[in-house]
Protein backbone atom coordinates (compact mmCIF):
# COMPACT_ATOMS: atom_id res chain seq x y z
CA UNK A 1 0.00 0.00 0.00
CA UNK A 2 1.37 3.40 -0.96
CA UNK A 3 1.96 6.50 1.09
CA UNK A 4 -0.92 8.97 0.72
CA UNK A 5 0.75 11.95 2.41
CA UNK A 6 2.89 14.26 0.29
CA UNK A 7 6.33 15.32 1.48
CA UNK A 8 5.07 18.90 1.93
CA UNK A 9 2.16 17.67 4.07
CA UNK A 10 4.56 15.57 6.16
CA UNK A 11 6.72 18.64 6.80
CA UNK A 12 3.70 20.72 7.81
CA UNK A 13 2.38 17.96 10.10
CA UNK A 14 5.80 17.57 11.71
CA UNK A 15 6.02 21.33 12.33
CA UNK A 16 2.57 21.30 13.96
CA UNK A 17 3.61 18.40 16.17
CA UNK A 18 6.84 20.15 17.12
CA UNK A 19 4.92 23.28 18.14
CA UNK A 20 2.81 21.29 20.60
CA UNK A 21 5.51 18.82 21.70
CA UNK A 22 6.54 19.34 25.34
CA UNK A 23 10.01 17.98 24.58
CA UNK A 24 10.52 20.45 21.73
CA UNK A 25 9.58 23.25 24.14
CA UNK A 26 12.26 22.02 26.55
CA UNK A 27 14.83 21.84 23.73
CA UNK A 28 13.90 25.44 22.85
CA UNK A 29 14.43 26.25 26.56
CA UNK A 30 10.86 27.34 27.20
CA UNK A 31 10.43 24.97 30.14
CA UNK A 32 12.21 22.34 32.20
CA UNK A 33 15.35 22.25 34.32
CA UNK A 34 18.20 21.44 31.96
CA UNK A 35 21.12 19.56 33.54
CA UNK A 36 23.17 18.66 30.45
CA UNK A 37 23.28 19.69 26.82
CA UNK A 38 25.48 19.07 23.79
CA UNK A 39 24.94 19.42 20.06
CA UNK A 40 22.81 16.25 19.80
CA UNK A 41 20.98 15.69 23.09
CA UNK A 42 19.58 17.47 26.10
CA UNK A 43 19.02 16.11 29.63
CA UNK A 44 16.54 17.52 32.13
CA UNK A 45 14.78 16.57 35.35
CA UNK A 46 11.46 14.79 34.97
CA UNK A 47 8.52 16.90 36.20
CA UNK A 48 6.93 13.82 37.78
CA UNK A 49 9.89 11.85 39.17
CA UNK A 50 9.50 8.19 40.12
CA UNK A 51 12.87 8.01 41.90
CA UNK A 52 15.01 10.37 44.00
CA UNK A 53 17.09 11.08 40.88
CA UNK A 54 15.01 10.95 37.70
CA UNK A 55 15.99 12.70 34.51
CA UNK A 56 15.37 12.25 30.79
CA UNK A 57 17.85 12.40 27.92
CA UNK A 58 16.30 13.17 24.53
CA UNK A 59 17.58 14.01 21.06
CA UNK A 60 17.36 17.67 20.12
CA UNK A 61 15.83 16.71 16.78
CA UNK A 62 12.08 16.05 16.98
CA UNK A 63 11.32 12.36 16.38
CA UNK A 64 7.63 11.46 16.35
CA UNK A 65 8.07 7.67 16.24
CA UNK A 66 10.82 5.44 17.61
CA UNK A 67 11.01 3.75 14.21
CA UNK A 68 12.28 7.05 12.80
CA UNK A 69 15.35 7.07 15.03
CA UNK A 70 18.70 6.71 13.31
CA UNK A 71 22.15 6.08 14.81
CA UNK A 72 22.90 9.81 14.37
CA UNK A 73 19.79 10.88 16.27
BELCORRA-V126222 format. One record per residue. RES is the residue in one small letter. PHI is phi in whole degrees, -180 to 180 (NA if undefined). Layout:
res->RES phi->PHI
res->RES phi->PHI
//
This chain:
res->x phi->NA
res->x phi->-79
res->x phi->-92
res->x phi->-97
res->x phi->-107
res->x phi->-71
res->x phi->-60
res->x phi->-63
res->x phi->-66
res->x phi->-62
res->x phi->-62
res->x phi->-64
res->x phi->-62
res->x phi->-64
res->x phi->-64
res->x phi->-63
res->x phi->-66
res->x phi->-64
res->x phi->-67
res->x phi->-105
res->x phi->-81
res->x phi->-61
res->x phi->-70
res->x phi->-64
res->x phi->-65
res->x phi->-67
res->x phi->-58
res->x phi->-82
res->x phi->62
res->x phi->-93
res->x phi->-160
res->x phi->90
res->x phi->-107
res->x phi->-79
res->x phi->-114
res->x phi->-157
res->x phi->-157
res->x phi->-137
res->x phi->-71
res->x phi->-111
res->x phi->-133
res->x phi->-139
res->x phi->-120
res->x phi->-152
res->x phi->-72
res->x phi->-69
res->x phi->-77
res->x phi->-134
res->x phi->-64
res->x phi->-109
res->x phi->-151
res->x phi->-56
res->x phi->-122
res->x phi->-141
res->x phi->-136
res->x phi->-117
res->x phi->-120
res->x phi->-130
res->x phi->-71
res->x phi->-72
res->x phi->-81
res->x phi->-63
res->x phi->-129
res->x phi->-85
res->x phi->-141
res->x phi->-59
res->x phi->-66
res->x phi->-88
res->x phi->-69
res->x phi->-125
res->x phi->-56
res->x phi->-67
res->x phi->-70
//
